[in-house]
């Protein structure tokens, strides 16, 4: 494949075919099942950086990552320090576990959270998620998520998850206790490798010690690696092998954004250093023996599995309310589609629809709102 994403990749299913498939396959209602998510936990402060301060109440924000980069470059060129004001735009609970729980709980599923929520769980976690079963295994991370119109910059102070290996993890929740919570569930979501460097050892422990206890394993397992550029190259292959071992006993979907997908492809093979995003998705799938690999970005999403390939365009959002955790909400919609028996292309549409609603409104959608986006999908593509 060449570096073109538009002319050299010919998916089995395109956007024009996937949208009506999703509209046909989407059920009238969902909910009632059990889902489990782990093993992180974050308290996120959403920030905006100030370009020009007009008065105490009003300012013009720095709108793009390029503009911020220009400031850093200018400061470096002048060999000077730099000071940038930022404004808190709200605090919320973040990470794979919180975002997926918030979505699934909101559409009628019964989530269980296993993650770093505090010892004992902090009041903010209790307030939002207290109605669900919550198992805290450590202290949460603290994130400053700086929002821009074209992306985000996340500054993280890690929590207890950073030092977990299988031994320390299983001291905080025993294999038996974890098996009791996973058994009989519809979905088991795991994230992120990038904040838990020893997560592959935990995955091996779950496969070796937890999975044999399950009488009714989850229908689907979703794995979100996070930004693996932070991991050393020598950790990648052992981690891939752990995922492949888990995929040998369950249906495992790995989902990553554009940057993560490109980085993973480059770590797995050096045969195409200028590869396109679509080429990277197929490269990862060809080198990682999992059920399905999905890549998503702001323009389109791609899935590759034994069922074939699909590419689905993403509706644009002219004025996003929030972009932080758009990928988590894509994963939420994608996994919901798989649970509801939608095929891969239709599941991509559903993932894009959930992310679109979240980015536009700042809130995860109710199910009827998801249905509305799916039926308005073609119109939203032309916005």
Long-range contacts (C-beta under 8 A, 24 or more apart in sequence): 1-272, 1-275, 1-276, 1-278, 1-279, 1-282, 2-276, 2-279, 3-274, 3-275, 3-276, 3-279, 4-276, 5-276, 5-277, 5-278, 5-299, 5-300, 8-276, 8-278, 9-276, 9-278, 9-279, 9-282, 9-302, 9-309, 9-311, 11-302, 11-308, 11-309, 11-310, 11-311, 12-308, 12-309, 12-310, 13-308, 13-309, 13-310, 13-311, 13-344, 13-345, 14-310, 14-311, 14-312, 15-300, 15-311, 15-312, 15-313, 15-381, 17-345, 18-310, 18-312, 18-345, 18-346, 18-348, 18-349, 19-312, 19-349, 19-374, 19-377, 19-378, 21-342, 21-343, 21-345, 21-346, 21-349, 22-337, 22-342, 22-345, 22-346, 22-347, 22-349, 22-350, 22-353, 22-374, 22-377, 23-374, 23-375, 24-346, 25-340, 25-341, 25-342, 25-343, 25-346, 26-340, 26-342, 26-346, 26-350, 26-371, 26-374, 27-340, 29-367, 30-107, 30-108, 30-109, 30-336, 30-340, 30-367, 31-107, 31-108, 31-109, 31-367, 32-108, 32-109, 32-110, 33-109, 33-110, 33-185, 33-186, 33-187, 33-339, 34-109, 34-110, 34-111, 34-112, 34-184, 34-185, 34-186, 35-100, 35-101, 35-104, 35-109, 35-110, 35-111, 35-112, 35-185, 35-186, 35-187, 35-188, 35-189, 36-111, 36-112, 36-113, 36-114, 36-181, 36-182, 36-185, 36-187, 36-188, 36-189, 36-218, 37-96, 37-97, 37-100, 37-101, 37-104, 37-111, 37-112, 37-113, 37-114, 37-115, 37-188, 37-189, 37-190, 37-191, 38-96, 38-97, 38-113, 38-114, 38-115, 38-189, 38-190, 39-97, 39-114, 39-115, 39-116, 39-137, 39-161, 39-164, 39-169, 39-190, 39-196, 39-199, 39-202, 40-95, 40-96, 40-97, 40-115, 40-116, 40-141, 40-159, 40-161, 40-191, 40-192, 40-195, 40-196, 41-93, 41-95, 41-97, 41-98, 41-113, 41-115, 41-116, 41-117, 41-118, 41-125, 41-136, 41-138, 41-140, 41-141, 41-159, 41-161, 42-93, 42-94, 42-95, 42-98, 42-140, 42-141, 42-142, 42-143, 42-156, 42-159, 43-91, 43-93, 43-94, 43-122, 43-124, 43-140, 43-141, 43-142, 43-143, 44-91, 44-92, 44-93, 44-94, 44-95, 44-143, 44-144, 44-145, 44-324, 45-88, 45-90, 45-91, 45-142, 45-143, 45-144, 45-145, 46-88, 46-89, 46-90, 46-91, 46-92, 46-145, 46-147, 46-322, 46-324, 47-86, 47-87, 47-88, 47-89, 47-144, 47-145, 47-146, 47-147, 48-86, 48-87, 48-89, 48-146, 48-147, 49-84, 49-85, 49-86, 49-87, 49-146, 49-148, 50-84, 50-85, 50-86, 50-87, 53-85, 59-85, 59-87, 61-87, 62-148, 63-148, 63-149, 63-150, 64-148, 64-149, 64-150, 65-148, 65-150, 65-151, 65-153, 66-150, 68-148, 68-153, 86-144, 86-146, 89-147, 93-124, 93-125, 93-128, 93-129, 94-143, 94-145, 94-324, 94-325, 95-140, 95-141, 95-191, 95-192, 96-189, 96-190, 96-191, 96-192, 96-224, 96-328, 96-331, 97-189, 97-191, 98-128, 98-129, 99-325, 99-328, 99-329, 99-332, 99-364, 100-189, 100-328, 100-331, 100-332, 100-335, 101-129, 101-132, 102-128, 102-364, 103-329, 103-332, 103-354, 103-364, 104-187, 104-332, 104-336, 105-129, 105-131, 105-132, 106-364, 106-365, 106-366, 107-336, 107-366, 107-367, 107-370, 108-367, 109-186, 112-181, 112-185, 114-173, 114-178, 114-181, 115-140, 115-161, 116-140, 116-141, 116-159, 116-160, 116-161, 133-181, 135-173, 135-177, 135-181, 137-164, 137-169, 137-172, 137-173, 138-164, 138-172, 141-195, 145-324, 147-322, 147-323, 147-324, 148-323, 149-320, 151-323, 152-323, 152-324, 154-324, 156-195, 158-195, 161-195, 161-196, 162-195, 162-196, 162-197, 163-198, 164-196, 164-198, 164-199, 164-202, 165-198, 165-201, 165-202, 166-198, 166-201, 166-202, 166-204, 166-205, 169-202, 169-205, 170-205, 170-209, 175-205, 175-206, 175-209, 175-210, 175-213, 176-213, 178-206, 178-210, 179-210, 179-213, 179-214, 182-210, 182-214, 182-217, 182-218, 183-213, 183-214, 183-215, 183-216, 183-217, 184-215, 184-216, 185-218, 186-218, 186-219, 186-220, 186-339, 187-218, 187-219, 187-220, 187-221, 187-222, 187-335, 187-339, 188-218, 188-220, 188-221, 188-222, 189-221, 189-222, 189-223, 189-224, 189-331, 189-335, 190-221, 190-222, 190-223, 190-224, 191-223, 191-224, 191-225, 191-226, 191-328, 192-224, 192-225, 192-226, 192-227, 193-223, 193-225, 193-226, 193-228, 193-231, 193-239, 194-225, 194-226, 194-227, 194-228, 194-230, 194-231, 195-226, 197-231, 197-235, 199-239, 200-235, 200-238, 200-239, 200-241, 200-242, 200-243, 201-242, 203-242, 203-243, 203-245, 203-246, 204-242, 204-245, 204-246, 206-246, 207-242, 207-245, 207-246, 207-249, 211-249, 211-250, 217-249, 217-250, 218-250, 219-251, 219-339, 220-250, 220-251, 220-253, 220-335, 220-338, 220-339, 221-246, 221-250, 221-251, 221-252, 221-253, 222-253, 222-255, 222-331, 222-334, 222-335, 223-252, 223-253, 223-254, 223-255, 224-254, 224-255, 224-256, 224-327, 224-328, 224-331, 225-254, 225-256, 225-260, 225-264, 226-260, 227-259, 227-260, 227-263, 228-256, 228-260, 228-263, 228-264, 228-267, 229-259, 229-260, 229-263, 233-267, 236-264, 236-267, 236-268, 240-268, 240-287, 240-288, 243-288, 243-290, 244-288, 244-289, 244-290, 247-289, 247-290, 247-291, 251-291, 251-292, 252-290, 252-291, 252-292, 253-290, 253-291, 253-292, 253-293, 253-294, 253-334, 253-335, 253-338, 254-284, 254-288, 254-290, 254-292, 254-293, 254-294, 255-293, 255-294, 255-295, 255-296, 255-327, 255-330, 255-331, 255-334, 256-284, 256-293, 256-294, 256-295, 256-296, 257-295, 257-296, 257-297, 257-327, 258-295, 258-296, 258-297, 258-298, 261-295, 277-302, 278-302, 278-311, 282-309, 292-344, 294-334, 294-348, 294-351, 296-327, 296-330, 296-351, 296-352, 296-355, 301-330, 301-348, 301-351, 301-352, 302-348, 303-344, 303-345, 303-347, 303-348, 305-344, 307-343, 307-344, 308-344, 310-344, 310-345, 310-348, 312-345, 312-348, 312-349, 312-352, 313-352, 313-381, 314-352, 314-355, 314-356, 315-352, 315-356, 315-373, 315-377, 315-380, 315-381, 315-383, 316-380, 316-381, 316-383, 317-356, 317-359, 317-360, 317-383, 318-383, 320-359, 320-360, 321-359, 321-360, 321-361, 321-362, 322-358, 322-359, 322-362, 323-359, 325-358, 326-355, 326-358, 326-359, 327-355, 329-354, 329-355, 329-357, 329-358, 329-359, 329-364, 330-354, 330-355, 332-364, 333-370, 349-374, 349-377, 350-374, 352-377, 353-377, 356-380
